[in-house]
Amino acid sequence: MAGVILDRVSRRFDADHPALDDVSLELRHGELLAVLGRSGSGKTTLLRLIAGFERPDAGEIRIAGESVAGNGRFVPPERRRIGMVFQSYALWPHMDVRRNIGYPLEARGVKGADYDARVSRALEAVGLSAFGGRRPQALSGGQRQRVALARCLVMDPAVVLLDEPLASLDIHLRASLSQELVSFHASTGATMLYVTHDQAEALAIADRVAVLDHGRLLQVDAPQALYREPASAAVAAFVGGGSVVPAEVLGPPAGGVAPVRVLGLVRTLRAHPGQPTGPAEVCLRPEDLAIAAAGAAGWVTQRAYQGATVALDLTCAGERLRAVVPASAATDETEIRLDIRDGWIIPR
Amino acid sequence: MAATGAKAGADPGERIILILLVVFTVLVAALPVARLLLAGLAPGGELDLSVMSEAWSREATRRALWRTLVTALGGTAISLVLGTVFALVVTLTDVRAKTTLIFGFMLPLMIAPQVTALAWIQAMGPGSALLRLIGLAPAPGTPHPLYGAGGIILLLGLHHAPLVFLAVRAGLRNLPRELVEAASASGASPLFAIRTVILPLMGPALTAGAGLAFVSSIGNFGIPAFLGIPAGYTVLVTLIYQRLSGFGPRVLPEVAAIAIVLALLAAIGLLAQLRRLRRDDARTTTLSAAAPGWSLGRHRVPIEAALWAFLGLVVVVPLLALIATSLVKAHGVPLSAETATLTHYAYVLFEHGATGRAFANSFTLAGLAAFILMAASVPLAVLADWRRSRVANVLSVVAEFPYALPGVVLAIGVILAFLRPLPILGISLYNTAWIILIAYLARFLTLAWRPVAAGLAQIDRGLDEAAQAAGAGFAYRLRTIAYPLLAPAMAAGGIIVFLTAFNELTVSALLWSSGRETLGVVVFSLEQAGESTAAASVAVMTVAATLALMLIGSALARRLPPGVLPWRA
């Protein structure tokens, strides 16, 4: 069963610049989907549309099979069975941890033993049983995130929406809290939508990543596919730091690869089954390039030592490239020969 | 979840509360103002300026307008000088005990003008118990030195200087520190920097403060009533009062025509304030860090002494005179151990029926107004800010008008709107206490709303959205999230409303009826009847109540957004 479906949803705050433009997206039951985009890409609008804090100008939104927006219907947030984790966590300072967590039950009139049992279960699930009587102000950043998650969990929501919950934290806390999120997802099986501008975070925790840019959905795929097989030059450049260079496909693809001329070399690179011959673009990841005895002539413009590896900024056949090579293979010379080990022909 | 299939999806509770607020604001704020304009400009339903021209063809009206301008402008000039100097010294230098200095300087604004006037009359007059004590009283039989234009100008200036102080202090706190430091680095002495950099940059704040002082001066009733009426010096506000109390509702069209001109004058002053309001969003205001904190060095003690001497002279001495008058056996007798007595207090509390009633009336009216407005301001602020309701935003602007207009103008509007029997019920509110309550609700809504709006601006809107995501409807969120979080700001608004209503005379002077006296009315009537000692006793008790409430507010201050309590500026 589908968790959330967006069907051709648009939202515009002013006439010229739609915040969200004709976006269709399916959030599968039980998956953790990351929505990745720069600031202003429309990712927060997407989240607030699903939550019901914004109304779409066109299109339809369905949660757990029921239409919540579109076609003249609009279900307000309080009747959508969503859980939401805010960037600030939005814990109420005048309530203790137990009452914060129990609030969704309280709002639905759940009382007595049932209320107590469900709040205790949620507290236990996030390992905060001993902290029920505390005020949120007396908790650490990590504990606050867990309270916010428990508050979502307590009412068994159709989907949990997370609005950059790690963005305001320092780097050490980020690492451990993103691990907590993954194990929370694994242990509860909750359907989660996670909005972030940090691609490393998105690739690390999500089952699938949706890339959003200027209100348009560029690609939705598993992290590996997104990295290895970007659907467009924009995705290739945005995710994973790839170089996009012009090329010519020389023959039809067979067995997932096709012959291609790139940087003056002829190589067999991975390709989409329907890839036509002729002019194309190729995505070269930094580790796809290697220094070799023979190959295309390149000039090193910048060299950054990274320990086991060395990052090189290069120009080759008029293109700017980035390569990461093992430190043992690096030379101090400016003029080198470059070979292509792997690459992806961007589908047209 | 989607079972109701609501087409627009708005929470019905939210809509009902918004409609209630619209009805409330239209009834108490918009309707009286509209009725006033109608009565003065179009009494027969069509534009008809005959009432207007008749009222203004009278010599008395034009003389009163002239006197209003003279006293208001004179008072504003005094306020401007005092308020600016005090703000500069307290904000920019290292004088000690700033909190107490500010409290003392703000006190004249918090004490009712009629009480201030009474206190100064007692302090300076031939019958002054205090001056007699030190043998400096004017000779008996000479006219009181404060009666007439000079006294009115002086007291209006002292009473409204805190308004200029607040505006300039806020401006100084927003002044970028670097601009002053650059002047100092260029070799400017503090006085030179004040003259060449700080004061020019304070232009908008000075205009705003002066505008506010001017509007408050033209609308002030207590001071010209106490110092002008005995000398036959009538301004517009006292003219309206005399016409209406002398001839009753049949002169309503005429006084409405006068009131409209008064409202126009106020509008001029308000335009000056608007310049600042546009620049001054509470969310962008930075606090304290901007003040340079100049060290006064060896001048500190003399300057502090001057400040305290000033406060002693304009705040403490008049209050002592008031207390002395309330304690002497008979008016005009010097105060000594033998002549001191508490009989006047016993008299006003237990024998003089009107005073006891007035205490009950003022407490009830001010309490009800504070309670209702506290309750109404939270949904209004939540709808306007968190829920981005345009209607609520318009309401919060409409709510400003009854407070910005002079009190008599509003009072006439309320009479016009509620003189005729209410539809359906068939009863008239005129000559009941309810009409005073309606005027209070209209006039002070914005006083309750401002602290709540300031408090709300400091709270993450996510706290409301989280509750909404958790399944809570609008009314439920108000009860569990907004009201508890805003309780301190609400209490501050409530205290300010209570204080203002409790000390109020301008509105109730026109709206009171026998048995429905307010404290302000009683002080005024007692003094007019020549019972100065009794008037002083009532006044002293209201000052004590005012001080107590201000101190309660100060105790709350730690939990409030900065700047909410004027006496903690």
Interface residues (C-beta under 8 A of the other chain):
Chain A: A51 G52 F53 I63 E66 S67 V68 G72 R73 F74 V75 P76 P77 E78 R79 R80 R81 I82 G83 M84 F86 Q87 S88 A90 L91 W92 P93 H94 Y103 P104 E106 A107 R108 R151 M155 L161
Chain B: M1 A2 T4 G5 A6 K7 A8 G9 A10 D11 D460 G462 L463 E465 A466 A467 Q468 A469 A470 G471 A472 G473 Y476 T480 I481 P484 L485
